[in-house]
Amino acid sequence: FCLNLISILTFLINIKLEEKLKKIIPYEIENISFKHSIFAINKIYINGNSKFGKLEGYVSLFEKVIKIELEESAEIKSSNFIKYFKYDNERYLYEYRF
């Protein structure tokens, strides 16, 4: 578990995306923040803005999943990476298991 946590934190801090994720995560991110709390050690929360609008999500360390939500926008509708997202309740959802 400790090695997984270290590798995930390195991944998030350096924002080094795997080749697979580069195709789906907006590469023109204006700002992004990661929040981890000792009161919720299982999750690292993600907030940010990209050319596609506001994004929110989290990394679940125990479930080994990354979930990202993007608000609906004209830019995301015209992008080619939308095929990786599921549309639900006026939001685009993405889930990646590692």
LINSULUR-V674978 format. One record per backbone hydrogen bond with DSSP energy under -1.0 kcal/mol. NH is the residue of the N-H (numbers start at 1). CO is the residue of the C=O. E is the energy in kcal/mol with one decimal. If there is no record, write none. Layout:
BEGIN
nh->{NH | NH}
co->{CO | CO}
e->{E | E}
END
This chain:
BEGIN
nh->{5 | 6 | 7 | 8 | 9 | 10 | 11 | 12 | 13 | 14 | 16 | 22 | 24 | 25 | 30 | 31 | 33 | 35 | 40 | 43 | 44 | 45 | 46 | 47 | 48 | 49 | 50 | 51 | 53 | 55 | 56 | 57 | 58 | 59 | 60 | 61 | 64 | 65 | 66 | 67 | 68 | 69 | 70 | 71 | 72 | 77 | 78 | 84 | 85 | 86 | 88 | 92 | 93 | 94 | 96 | 98}
co->{1 | 2 | 3 | 4 | 5 | 6 | 7 | 8 | 9 | 10 | 11 | 18 | 21 | 21 | 49 | 49 | 47 | 45 | 37 | 40 | 59 | 35 | 57 | 33 | 55 | 31 | 53 | 28 | 50 | 48 | 69 | 46 | 67 | 44 | 65 | 42 | 60 | 60 | 96 | 58 | 94 | 56 | 92 | 54 | 90 | 73 | 74 | 81 | 82 | 93 | 91 | 70 | 86 | 68 | 66 | 64}
e->{-2.4 | -2.4 | -2.4 | -2.4 | -2.7 | -2.4 | -2.1 | -2.6 | -3.1 | -2.1 | -1.2 | -1.8 | -1.1 | -2.9 | -2.1 | -1.6 | -3.1 | -2.5 | -1.0 | -1.5 | -2.0 | -2.9 | -3.0 | -2.1 | -2.1 | -2.3 | -2.0 | -1.3 | -1.8 | -2.8 | -2.3 | -2.1 | -2.2 | -2.4 | -3.1 | -3.6 | -1.2 | -1.6 | -2.8 | -2.7 | -2.5 | -3.7 | -2.6 | -1.5 | -1.4 | -1.6 | -1.3 | -1.6 | -1.9 | -3.0 | -3.0 | -3.2 | -3.2 | -2.6 | -2.6 | -1.9}
END
